Amino acid sequence: MLDKLLGGSLVDSVGKIIDSVHTSEEEKGQIKLKLKELENEINKKQMDINLADAQSTATGIGGIMQRSWRPLIGMSCALAIAWEYVLKQFIMFILAAFSIEHAPLPELDMATLFPLVTALLGMAGLRSFEKSKKVTK
């Protein structure tokens, strides 16, 4: 996974270093094969972790958080947007209409929130598309 974040295959990067070292073609091939095996083993371990996480039946607060973190993030974003663009505006209108002195109402950093909301909506859209094409259950 780290190699994907770095913009390329870790095996390819190490392979280029191996190519620059003065060794025989046979040695280079053996080293590259061993690196590929290690990369495959790492990927298999990550898949095992993902599978165990998906099959978890944990209970208590840990289980609740594990199964509901996506909806919690979505609800947090929805509440933040509702506060910033609906509730706060009505409260400010009512306070101004009755000439009530008040401290400034809290403001949320929407520049930070909107990329998260956009990503969540994009993932939901992709999931809906997959379901419509019957790609997944």
Buried (B, 14 or more C-beta within 10 A) or exposed (E): EEBEEEEEBBBEBBBEEBEEEEEEEEEBEEBBEEBEEEBEEBEEEEEEEEEEEEEEEEEEEEEEEEEEEEEEBBEEBEEBBEBBEEEBEEBEEEEEEEEEEEEEEEEBEEEEBEEBBEEBEEEEEEEEEEEEEEEEE
